[in-house]
Amino acid sequence: MATTPEKGRPEASRLLAALRDPHRGFDAVVIGEPQRAFYGNQFGLTLPLFEHYGVSLWVPEVGGAVDPGSDAHDLVMALYGA
C-alpha cells in the first residue's frame, strides 16, 4: 500500500508542508514527469491535499491543470503509473 510521497522523499515532504502555508508564494505546481512523481495510489492520496489548499496541480500529459472531477485525467494519470 502506497502512502503520500513524503515518506522517504524530503523534497516532496517540503512541498506538501508548504501547501499548508497561506503565504507560500505559489498557487500551482507543475509535475513534469508524473511517472517519477507518483507511484501506486499516491496521486489519489495527494491530489485532495492540493485541492484542499487551493493549489492547482499541472501535468503536461493532461494539457494543463488536473481536473479532480475528470475521469479522463484520472485515466491519463493511471496510464503513467500515478
PDB file with one MODEL, atoms N, CA, C and O in Angstrom:
MODEL        1
ATOM      1  N   MET A   1       0.844  -1.182   0.000  1.00  0.00           N
ATOM      2  CA  MET A   1       0.000   0.000   0.000  1.00  0.00           C
ATOM      3  C   MET A   1       0.883   1.238   0.000  1.00  0.00           C
ATOM      4  O   MET A   1       1.733   1.397   0.877  1.00  0.00           O
ATOM      5  N   ALA A   2       0.692   2.089  -0.952  1.00  0.00           N
ATOM      6  CA  ALA A   2       1.488   3.309  -1.052  1.00  0.00           C
ATOM      7  C   ALA A   2       0.938   4.366  -0.101  1.00  0.00           C
ATOM      8  O   ALA A   2      -0.223   4.327   0.306  1.00  0.00           O
ATOM      9  N   THR A   3       1.802   5.297   0.234  1.00  0.00           N
ATOM     10  CA  THR A   3       1.411   6.416   1.080  1.00  0.00           C
ATOM     11  C   THR A   3       1.645   7.693   0.292  1.00  0.00           C
ATOM     12  O   THR A   3       2.098   7.651  -0.852  1.00  0.00           O
ATOM     13  N   THR A   4       1.338   8.819   0.901  1.00  0.00           N
ATOM     14  CA  THR A   4       1.663  10.067   0.221  1.00  0.00           C
ATOM     15  C   THR A   4       3.172  10.128   0.055  1.00  0.00           C
ATOM     16  O   THR A   4       3.902   9.531   0.846  1.00  0.00           O
ATOM     17  N   PRO A   5       3.656  10.840  -0.963  1.00  0.00           N
ATOM     18  CA  PRO A   5       5.063  10.733  -1.347  1.00  0.00           C
ATOM     19  C   PRO A   5       6.087  11.273  -0.368  1.00  0.00           C
ATOM     20  O   PRO A   5       7.284  11.105  -0.601  1.00  0.00           O
ATOM     21  N   GLU A   6       5.674  11.914   0.716  1.00  0.00           N
ATOM     22  CA  GLU A   6       6.689  12.476   1.606  1.00  0.00           C
ATOM     23  C   GLU A   6       7.502  11.429   2.344  1.00  0.00           C
ATOM     24  O   GLU A   6       8.596  11.737   2.817  1.00  0.00           O
ATOM     25  N   LYS A   7       7.015  10.218   2.460  1.00  0.00           N
ATOM     26  CA  LYS A   7       7.757   9.168   3.154  1.00  0.00           C
ATOM     27  C   LYS A   7       9.043   8.857   2.385  1.00  0.00           C
ATOM     28  O   LYS A   7       9.004   8.313   1.281  1.00  0.00           O
ATOM     29  N   GLY A   8      10.176   9.207   2.983  1.00  0.00           N
ATOM     30  CA  GLY A   8      11.463   8.935   2.359  1.00  0.00           C
ATOM     31  C   GLY A   8      11.824   9.879   1.224  1.00  0.00           C
ATOM     32  O   GLY A   8      12.822   9.658   0.539  1.00  0.00           O
ATOM     33  N   ARG A   9      11.040  10.919   1.010  1.00  0.00           N
ATOM     34  CA  ARG A   9      11.304  11.865  -0.080  1.00  0.00           C
ATOM     35  C   ARG A   9      11.252  13.279   0.491  1.00  0.00           C
ATOM     36  O   ARG A   9      10.184  13.891   0.530  1.00  0.00           O
ATOM     37  N   PRO A  10      12.394  13.803   0.932  1.00  0.00           N
ATOM     38  CA  PRO A  10      12.398  15.083   1.642  1.00  0.00           C
ATOM     39  C   PRO A  10      11.875  16.262   0.822  1.00  0.00           C
ATOM     40  O   PRO A  10      11.232  17.148   1.385  1.00  0.00           O
ATOM     41  N   GLU A  11      12.126  16.305  -0.474  1.00  0.00           N
ATOM     42  CA  GLU A  11      11.632  17.419  -1.283  1.00  0.00           C
ATOM     43  C   GLU A  11      10.110  17.375  -1.383  1.00  0.00           C
ATOM     44  O   GLU A  11       9.449  18.411  -1.307  1.00  0.00           O
ATOM     45  N   ALA A  12       9.561  16.187  -1.554  1.00  0.00           N
ATOM     46  CA  ALA A  12       8.103  16.050  -1.587  1.00  0.00           C
ATOM     47  C   ALA A  12       7.511  16.446  -0.240  1.00  0.00           C
ATOM     48  O   ALA A  12       6.453  17.072  -0.181  1.00  0.00           O
ATOM     49  N   SER A  13       8.188  16.082   0.829  1.00  0.00           N
ATOM     50  CA  SER A  13       7.732  16.439   2.167  1.00  0.00           C
ATOM     51  C   SER A  13       7.691  17.955   2.342  1.00  0.00           C
ATOM     52  O   SER A  13       6.730  18.496   2.888  1.00  0.00           O
ATOM     53  N   ARG A  14       8.730  18.631   1.880  1.00  0.00           N
ATOM     54  CA  ARG A  14       8.774  20.100   1.973  1.00  0.00           C
ATOM     55  C   ARG A  14       7.665  20.731   1.156  1.00  0.00           C
ATOM     56  O   ARG A  14       7.025  21.683   1.603  1.00  0.00           O
ATOM     57  N   LEU A  15       7.431  20.206  -0.043  1.00  0.00           N
ATOM     58  CA  LEU A  15       6.373  20.742  -0.898  1.00  0.00           C
ATOM     59  C   LEU A  15       5.007  20.575  -0.234  1.00  0.00           C
ATOM     60  O   LEU A  15       4.216  21.517  -0.190  1.00  0.00           O
ATOM     61  N   LEU A  16       4.732  19.389   0.276  1.00  0.00           N
ATOM     62  CA  LEU A  16       3.439  19.155   0.919  1.00  0.00           C
ATOM     63  C   LEU A  16       3.276  20.008   2.177  1.00  0.00           C
ATOM     64  O   LEU A  16       2.172  20.464   2.475  1.00  0.00           O
ATOM     65  N   ALA A  17       4.357  20.223   2.910  1.00  0.00           N
ATOM     66  CA  ALA A  17       4.293  21.099   4.085  1.00  0.00           C
ATOM     67  C   ALA A  17       4.014  22.538   3.661  1.00  0.00           C
ATOM     68  O   ALA A  17       3.275  23.252   4.338  1.00  0.00           O
ATOM     69  N   ALA A  18       4.597  22.963   2.552  1.00  0.00           N
ATOM     70  CA  ALA A  18       4.393  24.328   2.059  1.00  0.00           C
ATOM     71  C   ALA A  18       2.943  24.570   1.643  1.00  0.00           C
ATOM     72  O   ALA A  18       2.465  25.703   1.697  1.00  0.00           O
ATOM     73  N   LEU A  19       2.245  23.520   1.232  1.00  0.00           N
ATOM     74  CA  LEU A  19       0.836  23.684   0.851  1.00  0.00           C
ATOM     75  C   LEU A  19       0.029  24.287   1.989  1.00  0.00           C
ATOM     76  O   LEU A  19      -0.904  25.055   1.755  1.00  0.00           O
ATOM     77  N   ARG A  20       0.382  23.944   3.203  1.00  0.00           N
ATOM     78  CA  ARG A  20      -0.365  24.390   4.386  1.00  0.00           C
ATOM     79  C   ARG A  20      -0.138  25.864   4.721  1.00  0.00           C
ATOM     80  O   ARG A  20      -0.915  26.462   5.466  1.00  0.00           O
ATOM     81  N   ASP A  21       0.922  26.444   4.171  1.00  0.00           N
ATOM     82  CA  ASP A  21       1.290  27.829   4.477  1.00  0.00           C
ATOM     83  C   ASP A  21       0.506  28.787   3.584  1.00  0.00           C
ATOM     84  O   ASP A  21       0.688  28.770   2.366  1.00  0.00           O
ATOM     85  N   PRO A  22      -0.362  29.622   4.157  1.00  0.00           N
ATOM     86  CA  PRO A  22      -1.138  30.540   3.323  1.00  0.00           C
ATOM     87  C   PRO A  22      -0.274  31.591   2.618  1.00  0.00           C
ATOM     88  O   PRO A  22      -0.731  32.231   1.672  1.00  0.00           O
ATOM     89  N   HIS A  23       0.962  31.769   3.068  1.00  0.00           N
ATOM     90  CA  HIS A  23       1.889  32.727   2.452  1.00  0.00           C
ATOM     91  C   HIS A  23       2.967  32.006   1.645  1.00  0.00           C
ATOM     92  O   HIS A  23       4.101  32.479   1.561  1.00  0.00           O
ATOM     93  N   ARG A  24       2.621  30.874   1.058  1.00  0.00           N
ATOM     94  CA  ARG A  24       3.593  30.010   0.391  1.00  0.00           C
ATOM     95  C   ARG A  24       4.205  30.628  -0.857  1.00  0.00           C
ATOM     96  O   ARG A  24       5.304  30.230  -1.243  1.00  0.00           O
ATOM     97  N   GLY A  25       3.548  31.581  -1.505  1.00  0.00           N
ATOM     98  CA  GLY A  25       4.126  32.243  -2.675  1.00  0.00           C
ATOM     99  C   GLY A  25       3.894  31.521  -3.991  1.00  0.00           C
ATOM    100  O   GLY A  25       4.465  31.920  -5.006  1.00  0.00           O
ATOM    101  N   PHE A  26       3.087  30.488  -4.014  1.00  0.00           N
ATOM    102  CA  PHE A  26       2.741  29.813  -5.268  1.00  0.00           C
ATOM    103  C   PHE A  26       1.308  29.316  -5.182  1.00  0.00           C
ATOM    104  O   PHE A  26       0.787  29.048  -4.100  1.00  0.00           O
ATOM    105  N   ASP A  27       0.683  29.200  -6.351  1.00  0.00           N
ATOM    106  CA  ASP A  27      -0.693  28.700  -6.383  1.00  0.00           C
ATOM    107  C   ASP A  27      -0.856  27.525  -7.334  1.00  0.00           C
ATOM    108  O   ASP A  27      -1.973  27.081  -7.603  1.00  0.00           O
ATOM    109  N   ALA A  28       0.269  27.024  -7.841  1.00  0.00           N
ATOM    110  CA  ALA A  28       0.242  25.863  -8.734  1.00  0.00           C
ATOM    111  C   ALA A  28       1.585  25.146  -8.665  1.00  0.00           C
ATOM    112  O   ALA A  28       2.614  25.743  -8.348  1.00  0.00           O
ATOM    113  N   VAL A  29       1.550  23.855  -8.968  1.00  0.00           N
ATOM    114  CA  VAL A  29       2.757  23.034  -9.048  1.00  0.00           C
ATOM    115  C   VAL A  29       2.687  22.285 -10.370  1.00  0.00           C
ATOM    116  O   VAL A  29       1.655  21.709 -10.714  1.00  0.00           O
ATOM    117  N   VAL A  30       3.794  22.298 -11.111  1.00  0.00           N
ATOM    118  CA  VAL A  30       3.876  21.569 -12.375  1.00  0.00           C
ATOM    119  C   VAL A  30       4.662  20.286 -12.143  1.00  0.00           C
ATOM    120  O   VAL A  30       5.778  20.314 -11.624  1.00  0.00           O
ATOM    121  N   ILE A  31       4.073  19.167 -12.529  1.00  0.00           N
ATOM    122  CA  ILE A  31       4.735  17.865 -12.446  1.00  0.00           C
ATOM    123  C   ILE A  31       5.163  17.504 -13.857  1.00  0.00           C
ATOM    124  O   ILE A  31       4.330  17.147 -14.691  1.00  0.00           O
ATOM    125  N   GLY A  32       6.451  17.595 -14.126  1.00  0.00           N
ATOM    126  CA  GLY A  32       6.958  17.336 -15.472  1.00  0.00           C
ATOM    127  C   GLY A  32       6.955  15.869 -15.857  1.00  0.00           C
ATOM    128  O   GLY A  32       6.780  15.536 -17.029  1.00  0.00           O
ATOM    129  N   GLU A  33       7.147  14.992 -14.889  1.00  0.00           N
ATOM    130  CA  GLU A  33       7.194  13.552 -15.159  1.00  0.00           C
ATOM    131  C   GLU A  33       6.354  12.822 -14.114  1.00  0.00           C
ATOM    132  O   GLU A  33       6.876  12.394 -13.084  1.00  0.00           O
ATOM    133  N   PRO A  34       5.052  12.677 -14.378  1.00  0.00           N
ATOM    134  CA  PRO A  34       4.199  12.051 -13.366  1.00  0.00           C
ATOM    135  C   PRO A  34       4.604  10.623 -13.031  1.00  0.00           C
ATOM    136  O   PRO A  34       4.370  10.159 -11.915  1.00  0.00           O
ATOM    137  N   GLN A  35       5.205   9.929 -13.975  1.00  0.00           N
ATOM    138  CA  GLN A  35       5.618   8.551 -13.707  1.00  0.00           C
ATOM    139  C   GLN A  35       6.737   8.492 -12.674  1.00  0.00           C
ATOM    140  O   GLN A  35       6.953   7.450 -12.056  1.00  0.00           O
ATOM    141  N   ARG A  36       7.451   9.602 -12.480  1.00  0.00           N
ATOM    142  CA  ARG A  36       8.500   9.654 -11.460  1.00  0.00           C
ATOM    143  C   ARG A  36       8.022  10.300 -10.172  1.00  0.00           C
ATOM    144  O   ARG A  36       8.605  10.083  -9.110  1.00  0.00           O
ATOM    145  N   ALA A  37       6.967  11.089 -10.260  1.00  0.00           N
ATOM    146  CA  ALA A  37       6.487  11.823  -9.089  1.00  0.00           C
ATOM    147  C   ALA A  37       5.596  10.973  -8.187  1.00  0.00           C
ATOM    148  O   ALA A  37       5.567  11.171  -6.972  1.00  0.00           O
ATOM    149  N   PHE A  38       4.869  10.028  -8.784  1.00  0.00           N
ATOM    150  CA  PHE A  38       3.899   9.245  -8.029  1.00  0.00           C
ATOM    151  C   PHE A  38       4.054   7.770  -8.349  1.00  0.00           C
ATOM    152  O   PHE A  38       4.494   7.401  -9.437  1.00  0.00           O
ATOM    153  N   TYR A  39       3.689   6.937  -7.397  1.00  0.00           N
ATOM    154  CA  TYR A  39       3.558   5.502  -7.671  1.00  0.00           C
ATOM    155  C   TYR A  39       2.404   4.979  -6.833  1.00  0.00           C
ATOM    156  O   TYR A  39       2.004   5.589  -5.841  1.00  0.00           O
ATOM    157  N   GLY A  40       1.886   3.845  -7.250  1.00  0.00           N
ATOM    158  CA  GLY A  40       0.758   3.271  -6.517  1.00  0.00           C
ATOM    159  C   GLY A  40      -0.416   4.232  -6.471  1.00  0.00           C
ATOM    160  O   GLY A  40      -0.815   4.797  -7.489  1.00  0.00           O
ATOM    161  N   ASN A  41      -0.961   4.409  -5.281  1.00  0.00           N
ATOM    162  CA  ASN A  41      -2.113   5.291  -5.133  1.00  0.00           C
ATOM    163  C   ASN A  41      -1.742   6.685  -4.628  1.00  0.00           C
ATOM    164  O   ASN A  41      -2.606   7.408  -4.133  1.00  0.00           O
ATOM    165  N   GLN A  42      -0.471   7.072  -4.746  1.00  0.00           N
ATOM    166  CA  GLN A  42      -0.037   8.372  -4.240  1.00  0.00           C
ATOM    167  C   GLN A  42      -0.757   9.539  -4.899  1.00  0.00           C
ATOM    168  O   GLN A  42      -1.097  10.513  -4.227  1.00  0.00           O
ATOM    169  N   PHE A  43      -0.993   9.455  -6.198  1.00  0.00           N
ATOM    170  CA  PHE A  43      -1.690  10.556  -6.864  1.00  0.00           C
ATOM    171  C   PHE A  43      -3.068  10.755  -6.240  1.00  0.00           C
ATOM    172  O   PHE A  43      -3.457  11.879  -5.923  1.00  0.00           O
ATOM    173  N   GLY A  44      -3.791   9.673  -6.069  1.00  0.00           N
ATOM    174  CA  GLY A  44      -5.126   9.755  -5.481  1.00  0.00           C
ATOM    175  C   GLY A  44      -5.125  10.266  -4.052  1.00  0.00           C
ATOM    176  O   GLY A  44      -6.094  10.888  -3.616  1.00  0.00           O
ATOM    177  N   LEU A  45      -4.049  10.011  -3.319  1.00  0.00           N
ATOM    178  CA  LEU A  45      -3.940  10.495  -1.944  1.00  0.00           C
ATOM    179  C   LEU A  45      -3.466  11.940  -1.877  1.00  0.00           C
ATOM    180  O   LEU A  45      -3.803  12.665  -0.941  1.00  0.00           O
ATOM    181  N   THR A  46      -2.688  12.356  -2.864  1.00  0.00           N
ATOM    182  CA  THR A  46      -2.071  13.678  -2.843  1.00  0.00           C
ATOM    183  C   THR A  46      -2.957  14.756  -3.453  1.00  0.00           C
ATOM    184  O   THR A  46      -3.003  15.873  -2.938  1.00  0.00           O
ATOM    185  N   LEU A  47      -3.660  14.446  -4.535  1.00  0.00           N
ATOM    186  CA  LEU A  47      -4.482  15.459  -5.202  1.00  0.00           C
ATOM    187  C   LEU A  47      -5.474  16.133  -4.252  1.00  0.00           C
ATOM    188  O   LEU A  47      -5.645  17.348  -4.343  1.00  0.00           O
ATOM    189  N   PRO A  48      -6.133  15.409  -3.348  1.00  0.00           N
ATOM    190  CA  PRO A  48      -7.048  16.097  -2.420  1.00  0.00           C
ATOM    191  C   PRO A  48      -6.355  17.138  -1.537  1.00  0.00           C
ATOM    192  O   PRO A  48      -6.978  18.126  -1.150  1.00  0.00           O
ATOM    193  N   LEU A  49      -5.081  16.931  -1.214  1.00  0.00           N
ATOM    194  CA  LEU A  49      -4.346  17.937  -0.438  1.00  0.00           C
ATOM    195  C   LEU A  49      -4.180  19.216  -1.245  1.00  0.00           C
ATOM    196  O   LEU A  49      -4.375  20.315  -0.726  1.00  0.00           O
ATOM    197  N   PHE A  50      -3.819  19.069  -2.518  1.00  0.00           N
ATOM    198  CA  PHE A  50      -3.685  20.238  -3.385  1.00  0.00           C
ATOM    199  C   PHE A  50      -5.026  20.968  -3.487  1.00  0.00           C
ATOM    200  O   PHE A  50      -5.083  22.195  -3.396  1.00  0.00           O
ATOM    201  N   GLU A  51      -6.092  20.211  -3.676  1.00  0.00           N
ATOM    202  CA  GLU A  51      -7.437  20.802  -3.759  1.00  0.00           C
ATOM    203  C   GLU A  51      -7.784  21.556  -2.481  1.00  0.00           C
ATOM    204  O   GLU A  51      -8.242  22.697  -2.524  1.00  0.00           O
ATOM    205  N   HIS A  52      -7.562  20.909  -1.354  1.00  0.00           N
ATOM    206  CA  HIS A  52      -7.924  21.489  -0.059  1.00  0.00           C
ATOM    207  C   HIS A  52      -7.239  22.836   0.168  1.00  0.00           C
ATOM    208  O   HIS A  52      -7.849  23.766   0.696  1.00  0.00           O
ATOM    209  N   TYR A  53      -5.981  22.935  -0.231  1.00  0.00           N
ATOM    210  CA  TYR A  53      -5.222  24.158  -0.003  1.00  0.00           C
ATOM    211  C   TYR A  53      -5.264  25.117  -1.191  1.00  0.00           C
ATOM    212  O   TYR A  53      -4.562  26.128  -1.190  1.00  0.00           O
ATOM    213  N   GLY A  54      -6.073  24.815  -2.198  1.00  0.00           N
ATOM    214  CA  GLY A  54      -6.261  25.733  -3.321  1.00  0.00           C
ATOM    215  C   GLY A  54      -5.074  25.855  -4.246  1.00  0.00           C
ATOM    216  O   GLY A  54      -4.849  26.912  -4.836  1.00  0.00           O
ATOM    217  N   VAL A  55      -4.312  24.783  -4.378  1.00  0.00           N
ATOM    218  CA  VAL A  55      -3.142  24.775  -5.259  1.00  0.00           C
ATOM    219  C   VAL A  55      -3.443  23.855  -6.439  1.00  0.00           C
ATOM    220  O   VAL A  55      -3.800  22.691  -6.257  1.00  0.00           O
ATOM    221  N   SER A  56      -3.294  24.390  -7.649  1.00  0.00           N
ATOM    222  CA  SER A  56      -3.512  23.588  -8.856  1.00  0.00           C
ATOM    223  C   SER A  56      -2.321  22.677  -9.097  1.00  0.00           C
ATOM    224  O   SER A  56      -1.179  23.040  -8.818  1.00  0.00           O
ATOM    225  N   LEU A  57      -2.598  21.506  -9.611  1.00  0.00           N
ATOM    226  CA  LEU A  57      -1.552  20.561  -9.995  1.00  0.00           C
ATOM    227  C   LEU A  57      -1.588  20.463 -11.513  1.00  0.00           C
ATOM    228  O   LEU A  57      -2.578  20.010 -12.088  1.00  0.00           O
ATOM    229  N   TRP A  58      -0.508  20.886 -12.159  1.00  0.00           N
ATOM    230  CA  TRP A  58      -0.426  20.896 -13.619  1.00  0.00           C
ATOM    231  C   TRP A  58       0.434  19.736 -14.083  1.00  0.00           C
ATOM    232  O   TRP A  58       1.513  19.486 -13.546  1.00  0.00           O
ATOM    233  N   VAL A  59      -0.062  19.034 -15.089  1.00  0.00           N
ATOM    234  CA  VAL A  59       0.645  17.902 -15.681  1.00  0.00           C
ATOM    235  C   VAL A  59       0.527  18.041 -17.196  1.00  0.00           C
ATOM    236  O   VAL A  59      -0.585  18.038 -17.725  1.00  0.00           O
ATOM    237  N   PRO A  60       1.660  18.163 -17.911  1.00  0.00           N
ATOM    238  CA  PRO A  60       1.594  18.342 -19.366  1.00  0.00           C
ATOM    239  C   PRO A  60       0.769  17.273 -20.074  1.00  0.00           C
ATOM    240  O   PRO A  60       0.111  17.562 -21.073  1.00  0.00           O
ATOM    241  N   GLU A  61       0.798  16.049 -19.570  1.00  0.00           N
ATOM    242  CA  GLU A  61       0.081  14.952 -20.221  1.00  0.00           C
ATOM    243  C   GLU A  61      -1.434  15.136 -20.215  1.00  0.00           C
ATOM    244  O   GLU A  61      -2.126  14.533 -21.035  1.00  0.00           O
ATOM    245  N   VAL A  62      -1.959  15.953 -19.312  1.00  0.00           N
ATOM    246  CA  VAL A  62      -3.397  16.223 -19.321  1.00  0.00           C
ATOM    247  C   VAL A  62      -3.700  17.584 -19.936  1.00  0.00           C
ATOM    248  O   VAL A  62      -4.852  18.016 -19.962  1.00  0.00           O
ATOM    249  N   GLY A  63      -2.673  18.252 -20.426  1.00  0.00           N
ATOM    250  CA  GLY A  63      -2.869  19.524 -21.117  1.00  0.00           C
ATOM    251  C   GLY A  63      -3.021  20.719 -20.202  1.00  0.00           C
ATOM    252  O   GLY A  63      -3.551  21.749 -20.620  1.00  0.00           O
ATOM    253  N   GLY A  64      -2.574  20.610 -18.976  1.00  0.00           N
ATOM    254  CA  GLY A  64      -2.657  21.730 -18.043  1.00  0.00           C
ATOM    255  C   GLY A  64      -2.997  21.262 -16.648  1.00  0.00           C
ATOM    256  O   GLY A  64      -2.477  20.258 -16.161  1.00  0.00           O
ATOM    257  N   ALA A  65      -3.883  22.015 -16.011  1.00  0.00           N
ATOM    258  CA  ALA A  65      -4.260  21.701 -14.628  1.00  0.00           C
ATOM    259  C   ALA A  65      -5.093  20.425 -14.576  1.00  0.00           C
ATOM    260  O   ALA A  65      -5.980  20.212 -15.404  1.00  0.00           O
ATOM    261  N   VAL A  66      -4.797  19.589 -13.600  1.00  0.00           N
ATOM    262  CA  VAL A  66      -5.571  18.366 -13.391  1.00  0.00           C
ATOM    263  C   VAL A  66      -6.943  18.763 -12.847  1.00  0.00           C
ATOM    264  O   VAL A  66      -7.048  19.514 -11.878  1.00  0.00           O
ATOM    265  N   ASP A  67      -7.976  18.251 -13.480  1.00  0.00           N
ATOM    266  CA  ASP A  67      -9.349  18.469 -13.022  1.00  0.00           C
ATOM    267  C   ASP A  67      -9.735  17.284 -12.142  1.00  0.00           C
ATOM    268  O   ASP A  67      -9.879  16.168 -12.641  1.00  0.00           O
ATOM    269  N   PRO A  68      -9.904  17.510 -10.839  1.00  0.00           N
ATOM    270  CA  PRO A  68     -10.211  16.401  -9.938  1.00  0.00           C
ATOM    271  C   PRO A  68     -11.483  15.636 -10.302  1.00  0.00           C
ATOM    272  O   PRO A  68     -11.625  14.472  -9.928  1.00  0.00           O
ATOM    273  N   GLY A  69     -12.396  16.258 -11.012  1.00  0.00           N
ATOM    274  CA  GLY A  69     -13.632  15.593 -11.389  1.00  0.00           C
ATOM    275  C   GLY A  69     -13.598  14.929 -12.749  1.00  0.00           C
ATOM    276  O   GLY A  69     -14.614  14.410 -13.211  1.00  0.00           O
ATOM    277  N   SER A  70     -12.442  14.938 -13.399  1.00  0.00           N
ATOM    278  CA  SER A  70     -12.338  14.407 -14.759  1.00  0.00           C
ATOM    279  C   SER A  70     -11.893  12.949 -14.764  1.00  0.00           C
ATOM    280  O   SER A  70     -10.798  12.617 -14.310  1.00  0.00           O
ATOM    281  N   ASP A  71     -12.758  12.089 -15.282  1.00  0.00           N
ATOM    282  CA  ASP A  71     -12.379  10.683 -15.438  1.00  0.00           C
ATOM    283  C   ASP A  71     -11.234  10.539 -16.429  1.00  0.00           C
ATOM    284  O   ASP A  71     -10.384   9.663 -16.275  1.00  0.00           O
ATOM    285  N   ALA A  72     -11.208  11.399 -17.450  1.00  0.00           N
ATOM    286  CA  ALA A  72     -10.132  11.349 -18.445  1.00  0.00           C
ATOM    287  C   ALA A  72      -8.785  11.651 -17.795  1.00  0.00           C
ATOM    288  O   ALA A  72      -7.791  10.991 -18.100  1.00  0.00           O
ATOM    289  N   HIS A  73      -8.741  12.636 -16.904  1.00  0.00           N
ATOM    290  CA  HIS A  73      -7.490  12.964 -16.222  1.00  0.00           C
ATOM    291  C   HIS A  73      -7.064  11.817 -15.308  1.00  0.00           C
ATOM    292  O   HIS A  73      -5.880  11.490 -15.229  1.00  0.00           O
ATOM    293  N   ASP A  74      -8.023  11.210 -14.623  1.00  0.00           N
ATOM    294  CA  ASP A  74      -7.706  10.046 -13.784  1.00  0.00           C
ATOM    295  C   ASP A  74      -7.108   8.925 -14.625  1.00  0.00           C
ATOM    296  O   ASP A  74      -6.145   8.277 -14.215  1.00  0.00           O
ATOM    297  N   LEU A  75      -7.680   8.702 -15.796  1.00  0.00           N
ATOM    298  CA  LEU A  75      -7.190   7.652 -16.686  1.00  0.00           C
ATOM    299  C   LEU A  75      -5.772   7.946 -17.150  1.00  0.00           C
ATOM    300  O   LEU A  75      -4.915   7.062 -17.136  1.00  0.00           O
ATOM    301  N   VAL A  76      -5.521   9.187 -17.561  1.00  0.00           N
ATOM    302  CA  VAL A  76      -4.173   9.557 -18.014  1.00  0.00           C
ATOM    303  C   VAL A  76      -3.167   9.338 -16.893  1.00  0.00           C
ATOM    304  O   VAL A  76      -2.095   8.780 -17.126  1.00  0.00           O
ATOM    305  N   MET A  77      -3.499   9.771 -15.683  1.00  0.00           N
ATOM    306  CA  MET A  77      -2.572   9.603 -14.568  1.00  0.00           C
ATOM    307  C   MET A  77      -2.368   8.124 -14.259  1.00  0.00           C
ATOM    308  O   MET A  77      -1.265   7.723 -13.885  1.00  0.00           O
ATOM    309  N   ALA A  78      -3.397   7.315 -14.405  1.00  0.00           N
ATOM    310  CA  ALA A  78      -3.266   5.873 -14.182  1.00  0.00           C
ATOM    311  C   ALA A  78      -2.337   5.247 -15.215  1.00  0.00           C
ATOM    312  O   ALA A  78      -1.577   4.334 -14.894  1.00  0.00           O
ATOM    313  N   LEU A  79      -2.393   5.731 -16.450  1.00  0.00           N
ATOM    314  CA  LEU A  79      -1.522   5.201 -17.501  1.00  0.00           C
ATOM    315  C   LEU A  79      -0.049   5.477 -17.222  1.00  0.00           C
ATOM    316  O   LEU A  79       0.822   4.721 -17.653  1.00  0.00           O
ATOM    317  N   TYR A  80       0.226   6.555 -16.505  1.00  0.00           N
ATOM    318  CA  TYR A  80       1.608   6.890 -16.166  1.00  0.00           C
ATOM    319  C   TYR A  80       2.037   6.278 -14.840  1.00  0.00           C
ATOM    320  O   TYR A  80       3.088   6.625 -14.301  1.00  0.00           O
ATOM    321  N   GLY A  81       1.238   5.386 -14.327  1.00  0.00           N
ATOM    322  CA  GLY A  81       1.603   4.715 -13.083  1.00  0.00           C
ATOM    323  C   GLY A  81       1.376   5.558 -11.864  1.00  0.00           C
ATOM    324  O   GLY A  81       1.877   5.262 -10.779  1.00  0.00           O
ATOM    325  N   ALA A  82       0.609   6.623 -12.051  1.00  0.00           N
ATOM    326  CA  ALA A  82       0.386   7.527 -10.931  1.00  0.00           C
ATOM    327  C   ALA A  82      -0.873   7.158 -10.195  1.00  0.00           C
ATOM    328  O   ALA A  82      -1.228   7.811  -9.213  1.00  0.00           O
TER     329      ALA A  82
ENDMDL
END
